[in-house]
Amino acid sequence: MTPAENGPMSPVETPALEVRIARAGKELRDTLGAVVEAMPNLPAGPQALAKRIGIDKVLASRLLKAVRSPDPMSTIHRIPGPEPLRRALRAMSKQGVPAALVQSATAAVDRFDDLVRAELGDRSSLDALIS
């Protein structure tokens, strides 16, 4: 049973969860940002990125906004879901981005996905907590 199914968390538990969420945001921003920056001849703007790697422009826009966010919680708020992120990473890996960067970012996405599922149950619960 997840903490979300057990009912509200105590105030003592909440800061630890917030710290883990912030860490996940920083890790996502850093690793995904490194992948984006490693794109050879990085296209300017979300439309050009979307066209170049074959993803939709909404995903490209959300990804770019997330990796350029000023703080980890903004990143978490703006970041697309795990499956779209994995699609984007696969697409960028075909553009000559070093495999180690893609693997690091994929691992960060996996940890973020696990955190949301284990601690909160789903993305809407995460969004409510951030708000």
Contacts in CASP RR format, 6 or more apart in sequence:
PFRMAT RR
TARGET T0000
AUTHOR 0000-0000-0000
METHOD contacts of the structure
MODEL  1
MTPAENGPMSPVETPALEVRIARAGKELRDTLGAVVEAMPNLPAGPQALA
KRIGIDKVLASRLLKAVRSPDPMSTIHRIPGPEPLRRALRAMSKQGVPAA
LVQSATAAVDRFDDLVRAELGDRSSLDALIS
2 117 0 8 1.000
2 118 0 8 1.000
2 119 0 8 1.000
2 120 0 8 1.000
2 121 0 8 1.000
3 9 0 8 1.000
3 13 0 8 1.000
3 119 0 8 1.000
3 120 0 8 1.000
4 119 0 8 1.000
4 120 0 8 1.000
4 121 0 8 1.000
4 125 0 8 1.000
5 121 0 8 1.000
9 17 0 8 1.000
17 119 0 8 1.000
17 129 0 8 1.000
18 129 0 8 1.000
20 115 0 8 1.000
20 119 0 8 1.000
21 72 0 8 1.000
21 73 0 8 1.000
21 76 0 8 1.000
21 115 0 8 1.000
21 126 0 8 1.000
21 129 0 8 1.000
21 130 0 8 1.000
22 72 0 8 1.000
22 73 0 8 1.000
22 76 0 8 1.000
23 72 0 8 1.000
24 72 0 8 1.000
24 76 0 8 1.000
24 108 0 8 1.000
24 111 0 8 1.000
24 112 0 8 1.000
24 115 0 8 1.000
25 72 0 8 1.000
25 73 0 8 1.000
25 75 0 8 1.000
25 76 0 8 1.000
25 79 0 8 1.000
25 112 0 8 1.000
26 72 0 8 1.000
26 75 0 8 1.000
27 108 0 8 1.000
27 111 0 8 1.000
27 112 0 8 1.000
28 66 0 8 1.000
28 75 0 8 1.000
28 76 0 8 1.000
28 79 0 8 1.000
28 105 0 8 1.000
28 108 0 8 1.000
28 109 0 8 1.000
28 112 0 8 1.000
29 66 0 8 1.000
29 67 0 8 1.000
29 69 0 8 1.000
29 72 0 8 1.000
29 75 0 8 1.000
30 108 0 8 1.000
31 101 0 8 1.000
31 104 0 8 1.000
31 105 0 8 1.000
31 107 0 8 1.000
31 108 0 8 1.000
32 63 0 8 1.000
32 66 0 8 1.000
32 67 0 8 1.000
32 85 0 8 1.000
32 89 0 8 1.000
32 105 0 8 1.000
32 108 0 8 1.000
32 109 0 8 1.000
33 67 0 8 1.000
33 105 0 8 1.000
34 101 0 8 1.000
34 104 0 8 1.000
34 105 0 8 1.000
35 89 0 8 1.000
35 92 0 8 1.000
35 97 0 8 1.000
35 101 0 8 1.000
35 102 0 8 1.000
35 105 0 8 1.000
36 42 0 8 1.000
36 63 0 8 1.000
36 64 0 8 1.000
36 67 0 8 1.000
36 92 0 8 1.000
38 96 0 8 1.000
38 97 0 8 1.000
38 98 0 8 1.000
38 101 0 8 1.000
39 49 0 8 1.000
39 53 0 8 1.000
39 92 0 8 1.000
39 95 0 8 1.000
39 96 0 8 1.000
39 97 0 8 1.000
40 95 0 8 1.000
40 96 0 8 1.000
42 49 0 8 1.000
43 49 0 8 1.000
43 51 0 8 1.000
43 52 0 8 1.000
45 60 0 8 1.000
45 64 0 8 1.000
46 57 0 8 1.000
46 60 0 8 1.000
46 61 0 8 1.000
46 63 0 8 1.000
46 64 0 8 1.000
47 57 0 8 1.000
47 60 0 8 1.000
49 55 0 8 1.000
49 60 0 8 1.000
49 63 0 8 1.000
49 64 0 8 1.000
50 56 0 8 1.000
50 57 0 8 1.000
50 59 0 8 1.000
50 60 0 8 1.000
50 61 0 8 1.000
52 95 0 8 1.000
53 60 0 8 1.000
53 88 0 8 1.000
53 91 0 8 1.000
53 92 0 8 1.000
53 94 0 8 1.000
53 95 0 8 1.000
54 91 0 8 1.000
55 84 0 8 1.000
55 87 0 8 1.000
55 88 0 8 1.000
55 91 0 8 1.000
59 80 0 8 1.000
59 84 0 8 1.000
59 87 0 8 1.000
59 88 0 8 1.000
60 88 0 8 1.000
62 78 0 8 1.000
62 79 0 8 1.000
62 80 0 8 1.000
62 84 0 8 1.000
63 79 0 8 1.000
63 80 0 8 1.000
63 85 0 8 1.000
63 88 0 8 1.000
65 78 0 8 1.000
66 74 0 8 1.000
66 75 0 8 1.000
66 78 0 8 1.000
66 79 0 8 1.000
66 80 0 8 1.000
67 75 0 8 1.000
69 75 0 8 1.000
69 77 0 8 1.000
69 78 0 8 1.000
73 130 0 8 1.000
76 126 0 8 1.000
76 130 0 8 1.000
77 127 0 8 1.000
77 130 0 8 1.000
79 85 0 8 1.000
79 112 0 8 1.000
80 88 0 8 1.000
81 123 0 8 1.000
82 109 0 8 1.000
82 110 0 8 1.000
82 112 0 8 1.000
82 113 0 8 1.000
85 109 0 8 1.000
86 106 0 8 1.000
86 109 0 8 1.000
89 102 0 8 1.000
89 105 0 8 1.000
89 106 0 8 1.000
89 109 0 8 1.000
92 102 0 8 1.000
93 99 0 8 1.000
93 102 0 8 1.000
116 122 0 8 1.000
116 123 0 8 1.000
116 125 0 8 1.000
116 126 0 8 1.000
120 126 0 8 1.000
120 129 0 8 1.000
END
